[in-house]
Amino acid sequence: MRTVRRSALIDRPIPEPSALPRRAPLPAHHPDPVLDVVVPVYNEESGLEPCVRRLHAHLCETFPYAFRITIADNASTDGTPRIAARLAAELPGTDWIRLDEKGRGRALYTAWSRSRAPVLAYLDVDLSTDLAALLPLVAPLISGHSDIAIGTRLARGSRVVRGPKREIISRCYNGLLRSTLAVGFSDAQCGFKAVRRDVAERLLPLVKDREWFFDTELLVIAERAGLRIHEVPVDWVDDPDSRVHILSTALADLRGMARLGRALACGRLPLTALRRSGGDLDGQLPPGLARQLVRFAAVGAASTLCYLLLYTVLRPATGAQAANALALLASAIANTAANRRLTFGVRGRGGALRHHLKGLAAFLVGLALTSGSLAVLHHSAPGAGRRIELVTLIAANLAATLLRFLLLRAWVFPARRTTGPSAP
């Protein structure tokens, strides 16, 4: 057992890391533990022993490599340390550490920082997630396919049993992440994750949160750096004895989103240096924000010219509002197809119908802005000529274009992720 005190957890300055090497599979005969599963606990004297014994038995029966279980005690005040010490003495491959402060992120940061296993994982002590998903979770990391793996309760193949309150909160939280930080992963807070150690060594110094936002911050930074995140649909049953304080946790998460958003917007994180060297096919990944803006602007300019041409042709026969709607609809369909291929790098027919339906929703926003502008113009200046109409439409389209880009980037074509076969 090792006690970790506050002085050992002082944030280190953010380094300027070199690029990550190309992923490689672990050898079939690895002499040391390949997997280190961390179980963070706080005052879990009643549930700790059955959890660890069940996890240990499952790994002995199903995991083909050597493993370690690390119990990370977050300053428990009940009998948890005594039980953890006994389990570490009785069960081969079991260890425990004790921290003098609470915080799930703090426990994971500490346990993962000191581990030498090439694959690091964690799961919640209540074992809400079915352990049958543990091997599918870590297999892509062992094989060298992915950098991080997460369990998701929101994929099509997942089976989840929980009350409506927690279901709504979870979906709202992940929806907020997608809309504000444009994430591609589906479930940030499922307590069932794994990461390759070489990736963790680069990411952990960048993650500032030591509480519940730790998972989200790590995933957002990893995704923005272009690292591959694998998702595994899980069977998950809610623990009615959960000790998470929903309101305080939600407020802390909102503060974490704001802080992380500012850091990303200001370029304070060395994301480029975290990319794999010679590994993934960069040309097949969606371009970064700057390149997306350039390509979106080029597509938008062409779409606007087509829109104005169609409007001018249709206006005499249909009237202003109908011509605006028809021209905008035609240009919106072409715009979505062009942005799908050129701006966001999406190829093939997979998801095309969904993308176009979402693109039409963005079209309705543009239609509301342009039609509203025309209505205001005709009401305030009934005798306005065609030139004034075109100038008004161009100004309204500029505002609609900016909003459309944000919708396309965050909702229609979010950053792509690697998912398991059952994921949507």
Residue pairs with C-beta under 8 A, 6 or more apart in sequence:
1 84
1 85
1 88
1 95
1 96
1 97
1 98
2 97
2 98
2 114
3 97
3 98
3 99
3 100
4 97
4 98
4 99
4 100
4 110
5 99
5 100
6 100
6 101
8 110
9 99
9 101
9 106
9 109
9 110
9 210
11 205
11 208
12 205
13 205
14 205
14 206
14 269
14 270
15 205
15 270
16 270
16 273
17 202
17 270
17 273
17 274
18 273
19 273
19 274
19 275
19 276
19 277
20 198
20 199
20 202
20 227
20 274
20 275
20 276
20 277
20 279
21 198
21 276
21 277
21 279
22 276
22 277
22 278
22 279
23 144
23 145
23 146
23 147
23 196
23 276
23 279
24 144
25 142
25 143
25 144
26 34
26 65
26 118
26 119
26 142
26 143
26 144
30 65
30 66
30 118
31 66
32 66
32 116
32 117
33 65
33 66
33 67
33 68
33 93
33 117
34 65
34 66
34 67
34 117
34 118
34 119
34 142
35 59
35 63
35 65
35 67
35 68
35 117
35 119
35 120
35 121
35 138
35 194
36 67
36 68
36 69
36 70
36 111
36 112
36 115
36 117
36 119
36 120
36 121
37 55
37 59
37 67
37 68
37 69
37 70
37 121
37 122
37 123
37 134
38 70
38 72
38 107
38 108
38 111
38 112
38 115
38 120
38 121
38 122
39 48
39 51
39 52
39 55
39 69
39 70
39 71
39 72
39 122
39 123
39 124
39 125
40 72
40 74
40 104
40 107
40 108
40 111
40 122
40 124
40 125
41 48
41 71
41 72
41 73
41 74
41 76
41 80
41 84
41 125
42 73
42 74
42 75
42 76
42 80
42 102
42 243
43 76
43 77
43 78
43 80
44 51
44 76
44 80
44 125
45 76
45 78
45 79
45 80
45 83
47 125
47 126
48 71
48 80
48 83
48 84
48 87
48 125
49 83
49 87
51 125
51 126
51 127
52 69
52 71
52 87
52 91
52 94
53 87
53 91
54 127
54 131
55 69
55 123
55 127
55 131
56 69
56 91
56 93
56 94
58 131
58 134
59 67
59 69
59 134
62 134
62 135
63 134
63 135
65 142
66 93
67 93
67 117
68 93
68 94
68 95
68 115
68 117
69 91
69 93
69 94
69 95
70 94
70 95
70 96
70 97
70 111
70 115
71 84
71 87
71 88
71 94
71 95
71 96
71 97
72 96
72 97
72 99
72 107
72 108
72 110
72 111
73 80
73 81
73 84
73 96
73 97
73 98
73 99
73 107
74 99
74 101
74 102
74 103
74 104
74 106
74 107
75 98
75 99
75 100
75 101
75 102
81 96
81 98
84 96
84 98
85 96
87 94
87 96
88 94
88 95
88 96
97 110
97 111
97 114
99 106
99 107
99 110
103 210
103 211
103 214
104 211
104 212
104 214
105 207
105 209
105 210
105 211
105 212
105 213
105 214
105 215
106 210
106 211
106 214
108 122
108 214
109 204
109 207
109 210
109 214
111 120
111 122
112 120
112 195
112 197
112 200
112 204
113 200
113 204
115 197
116 197
117 197
118 142
118 196
118 197
118 198
119 138
119 141
119 142
119 194
119 195
119 196
119 197
120 194
120 195
120 196
120 197
120 200
121 134
121 137
121 138
121 193
121 194
121 195
122 191
122 192
122 193
122 194
123 129
123 134
123 191
123 192
124 191
124 192
124 239
126 239
126 241
126 242
128 191
128 236
128 237
128 238
128 239
129 151
129 190
129 191
129 192
129 234
129 235
129 236
130 234
130 235
130 236
132 235
133 151
133 192
133 232
133 233
133 234
133 235
136 232
136 420
137 149
137 150
137 151
137 192
137 193
137 194
137 232
138 149
138 194
140 146
140 149
140 230
140 418
141 147
141 148
141 149
141 194
141 195
141 196
141 230
145 228
145 230
145 418
146 228
146 229
146 230
146 418
147 195
147 196
147 199
147 222
147 227
147 228
147 229
147 276
148 193
148 194
148 195
148 196
148 199
148 218
148 219
148 222
148 227
148 228
148 229
148 230
149 193
149 194
149 195
149 229
149 230
149 231
149 232
150 185
150 187
150 190
150 192
150 193
150 194
150 219
150 229
150 230
150 231
150 232
151 187
151 190
151 191
151 192
151 193
151 231
151 232
151 233
151 234
151 236
152 158
152 185
152 186
152 187
152 190
152 231
152 232
152 233
152 234
152 423
153 160
153 170
153 187
153 190
153 234
153 236
154 170
154 171
154 174
154 186
154 187
155 186
155 187
155 231
155 233
155 419
155 420
155 422
155 423
155 424
156 233
156 422
156 423
156 424
157 233
157 420
157 421
157 422
157 423
158 233
158 234
158 235
158 236
158 422
159 234
159 235
159 236
160 167
160 235
160 236
160 237
160 238
161 236
161 237
161 238
162 236
162 237
162 238
163 238
166 238
169 246
169 250
170 187
170 189
173 188
173 189
173 250
173 253
174 186
174 187
174 188
174 189
176 257
177 183
177 188
177 216
177 220
177 257
178 410
178 411
178 414
179 410
179 411
180 257
180 261
180 410
181 220
181 257
181 260
181 261
181 264
182 409
182 410
182 414
182 415
183 219
183 220
183 223
183 414
183 415
184 223
184 229
184 414
184 415
184 416
184 417
185 219
185 223
185 229
185 231
185 417
186 231
186 417
186 423
187 231
188 215
188 216
188 219
189 212
189 215
189 216
190 234
190 236
192 234
193 215
195 203
195 218
199 222
199 227
202 274
203 218
203 221
203 222
203 274
204 218
206 221
206 269
206 270
207 214
207 217
207 218
207 221
208 217
208 259
209 217
209 256
211 249
211 252
212 244
212 249
212 252
212 253
213 252
213 253
213 256
213 257
216 253
216 256
216 257
217 256
217 260
219 229
220 260
220 264
221 260
221 269
221 271
221 274
222 229
222 274
223 229
223 415
223 417
224 264
224 269
224 271
224 415
225 271
225 272
225 274
225 275
226 271
226 274
226 275
226 276
226 280
226 282
226 285
227 274
227 275
227 276
228 280
228 418
229 417
229 418
230 417
230 418
230 419
230 420
231 417
231 418
231 419
231 420
231 423
232 420
233 420
233 422
233 423
263 269
275 282
284 345
284 347
285 345
285 416
286 292
286 344
286 345
286 346
286 413
286 415
286 416
287 295
287 343
287 344
287 345
289 409
292 343
292 344
292 409
293 405
295 339
295 342
295 343
296 339
296 343
296 405
296 408
298 342
299 335
299 338
299 339
299 342
299 343
300 335
300 401
300 405
302 338
303 331
303 332
303 334
303 335
303 338
304 331
304 394
304 397
304 401
306 327
306 330
306 331
306 334
307 327
307 328
307 330
307 331
307 397
308 327
308 390
308 393
308 394
310 323
310 326
310 327
310 330
310 331
311 323
311 324
311 327
311 390
311 393
312 390
314 322
314 323
314 326
314 327
315 323
315 386
317 323
318 326
320 374
320 378
320 389
321 371
321 374
321 375
324 367
324 370
324 371
324 374
324 393
325 367
325 371
328 363
328 366
328 367
328 370
329 363
329 367
332 359
332 360
332 362
332 363
332 366
333 356
333 359
333 360
335 359
335 404
336 355
336 356
336 359
336 360
336 362
336 408
336 412
337 356
339 408
339 413
340 346
340 352
340 355
340 413
341 347
343 408
343 413
344 408
344 409
344 413
346 355
346 413
346 416
355 412
355 413
358 407
358 411
358 412
359 408
359 412
361 407
362 403
362 404
362 407
362 408
362 411
362 412
365 400
365 403
365 404
365 407
366 397
366 400
366 401
366 403
366 404
369 396
369 397
369 399
369 400
369 403
370 393
370 396
370 397
370 400
372 396
373 392
373 393
373 395
373 396
374 389
374 392
374 393
377 384
377 388
377 389
377 392
378 384
381 388
384 392
